Amino acid sequence: MAAFAQGEIEQDFPLLHAHAVVAIWGALETMVEDLLVAWLMNVPEALEIDAVMKLRIPIARFLSMRNEDRMRFLVAELQQTNSGKKRGVGRYEALLGIFDLSGKIDPQVKQDLIEMHSTRNVIVHRASIIDREFVDACQWLDKKQGDKIVVTHADYHRFEEATEKYVVCIMNRVLDHFSLLRYVDDSGLE
C-alpha cells in the first residue's frame, strides 16, 4: 500500500485525477439532464416541441409517474433518439438544440470536452487502456491503441476549465432565452 501511495505521489496522482475526470463528466451530464427536466417542468411550450410530441412512450407507465419523473423520462427518451453516437458536448448540444438552447462553442473548449469524454470512457469501460474509439475521437493527440491513459494534473485542470466555460455558456443561453442579463461574460466563448 505504501509503495502504491509513493508511486501516486511521484507520478502526480494520476489515479486521483482519473477519478476526478469521471466525476466531473458525471456532474456535467447530470447538470444538462436536470436543466432539461426543469425546462420541461417550467416552460410550458417546451412540451409542444415536435421532438417531444413525436416520442412514443408507454402511456400507462408515464401516467403512473410523478411529474418530475415524467420529465426525466422524456429527457432520457429524447437523449436516446436524438444524440446518436455524438461525442463529447455534441451529445448535449443535440439535446439542448431541441429546446433552442444550443449554440457556438469555443473550438478549444469543444476539443477539450471531446478529449475529456473520451478519456472518461476509456477509464470507465477499458481500464484506462486506449481503444480505437479514443484514437478516432482524439486524432490531434499522439496516442495509440493499447497505450494506457494517464491523466496529469494539467489535463485535469484543462478539463475542469473547459467544463466550467461550457456550463457558463449554457447558463447564458438560458438567460438569453428569457432576455435576462448574462450572469458571466462569455464573449470569448461564442
C-alpha positions in Angstrom: 0.0 0.0 0.0 2.9 2.3 0.9 4.6 1.6 -2.5 1.3 2.4 -4.3 0.9 5.7 -2.4 4.5 6.6 -3.1 4.0 5.9 -6.8 0.9 8.1 -6.9 2.9 10.9 -5.3 5.8 10.5 -7.7 3.5 10.4 -10.7 1.4 13.5 -9.6 -1.6 11.5 -8.5 -2.9 10.0 -11.9 -5.5 7.8 -10.2 -7.0 10.7 -8.3 -7.1 12.8 -11.5 -8.7 9.9 -13.4 -11.4 9.6 -10.8 -11.9 13.4 -10.8 -12.4 13.3 -14.6 -15.1 10.7 -14.3 -16.8 12.7 -11.5 -16.7 16.0 -13.5 -18.1 14.3 -16.6 -20.9 12.8 -14.4 -21.7 16.2 -12.9 -21.9 17.8 -16.3 -24.2 15.0 -17.6 -26.4 15.5 -14.5 -26.5 19.2 -14.9 -27.7 19.0 -18.5 -30.3 16.4 -17.6 -31.5 18.4 -14.6 -31.6 21.6 -16.6 -33.8 20.0 -19.3 -36.1 18.4 -16.7 -36.6 21.8 -15.1 -37.1 23.3 -18.5 -39.9 20.8 -19.3 -41.5 21.5 -15.9 -41.3 25.3 -16.1 -41.5 26.3 -19.7 -45.0 25.1 -20.9 -44.3 25.5 -24.6 -41.4 23.0 -24.3 -43.9 20.1 -24.2 -45.3 21.2 -27.5 -42.0 20.9 -29.4 -42.1 18.4 -32.3 -39.4 16.2 -30.9 -41.2 15.9 -27.6 -44.6 15.4 -29.2 -43.3 12.6 -31.5 -42.0 10.5 -28.7 -43.5 7.1 -28.4 -44.0 6.4 -24.7 -45.9 3.7 -22.7 -48.8 5.9 -21.5 -49.8 3.8 -18.5 -46.3 3.8 -17.2 -46.0 7.5 -17.9 -49.2 8.5 -16.1 -48.2 6.5 -13.1 -45.1 8.6 -12.5 -44.7 11.8 -10.5 -44.4 14.9 -12.7 -40.6 15.3 -12.3 -40.1 11.6 -13.1 -42.2 12.1 -16.2 -40.0 14.9 -17.4 -36.9 12.9 -16.6 -38.3 10.0 -18.6 -38.9 12.4 -21.6 -35.4 13.7 -21.4 -34.0 10.1 -21.4 -36.1 9.3 -24.4 -35.0 12.4 -26.2 -31.4 11.6 -25.5 -31.8 8.1 -26.8 -33.5 9.2 -30.0 -31.5 12.4 -30.8 -27.9 12.2 -29.6 -26.9 9.1 -31.5 -23.2 8.5 -31.5 -22.2 12.1 -31.0 -19.0 12.6 -28.8 -18.3 15.0 -26.0 -20.6 18.0 -25.9 -22.1 17.0 -29.2 -24.5 14.8 -27.3 -25.6 17.7 -25.1 -25.8 20.2 -27.9 -28.2 17.8 -29.8 -30.4 17.7 -26.7 -30.1 21.4 -26.0 -30.9 22.1 -29.6 -34.3 20.6 -29.3 -35.2 23.4 -26.9 -33.3 26.1 -28.9 -30.6 26.2 -26.2 -27.6 25.1 -28.3 -25.1 27.4 -29.9 -21.5 28.1 -30.7 -18.8 26.7 -28.5 -15.2 27.9 -28.5 -13.3 25.3 -30.6 -10.7 24.7 -27.8 -13.4 24.1 -25.2 -15.1 21.7 -27.5 -11.9 19.8 -28.2 -11.1 19.6 -24.5 -14.5 18.3 -23.7 -14.3 15.7 -26.5 -11.0 14.6 -25.1 -12.4 14.5 -21.5 -15.4 12.5 -22.6 -13.2 10.0 -24.5 -10.8 9.8 -21.5 -13.7 9.2 -19.2 -15.0 6.4 -21.4 -11.5 4.7 -21.6 -11.1 5.0 -17.8 -14.6 3.6 -17.0 -15.0 1.0 -19.8 -11.5 0.0 -20.8 -9.5 0.0 -17.6 -7.6 3.1 -18.9 -6.4 1.3 -22.0 -6.8 3.5 -25.1 -9.1 1.9 -27.7 -9.8 2.7 -31.4 -12.8 5.0 -30.4 -10.4 7.2 -28.4 -7.8 7.3 -31.1 -10.5 8.2 -33.7 -12.2 10.9 -31.5 -8.9 12.5 -30.4 -6.8 12.4 -33.6 -4.9 15.6 -32.5 -3.3 13.6 -29.7 -0.2 11.4 -30.2 -1.9 8.3 -28.6 -2.1 4.8 -29.9 -4.5 2.0 -29.4 -3.3 -0.1 -26.4 -1.5 2.8 -24.7 -2.5 3.5 -21.1 -4.2 6.8 -20.5 -2.6 8.8 -17.7 -4.5 11.9 -16.5 -2.0 14.5 -15.4 -2.7 17.5 -13.2 -2.5 19.7 -16.3 -5.1 17.5 -18.1 -7.4 17.6 -15.1 -7.1 21.4 -14.8 -7.8 21.8 -18.6 -10.8 19.6 -18.5 -12.2 21.3 -15.4 -11.7 24.7 -17.0 -13.4 23.6 -20.2 -16.3 22.2 -18.2 -16.7 25.5 -16.3 -16.7 27.5 -19.5 -19.3 25.3 -21.1 -21.6 25.5 -18.1 -21.3 29.3 -18.2 -22.1 29.2 -21.9 -25.2 27.1 -21.2 -26.3 29.4 -18.3 -26.0 32.4 -20.6 -28.1 30.7 -23.3 -30.9 30.2 -20.7 -30.6 33.8 -19.6 -30.7 34.9 -23.2 -33.8 32.9 -23.8 -35.6 34.9 -21.1 -33.9 38.2 -22.2 -32.2 38.4 -18.8 -28.8 40.0 -18.2 -26.0 37.5 -18.6 -24.6 36.1 -15.4 -21.0 36.0 -16.6 -19.5 37.4 -19.8 -18.6 34.5 -22.0 -17.9 36.7 -25.1 -14.7 34.7 -25.6 -16.7 31.5 -26.0 -19.2 32.5 -28.7 
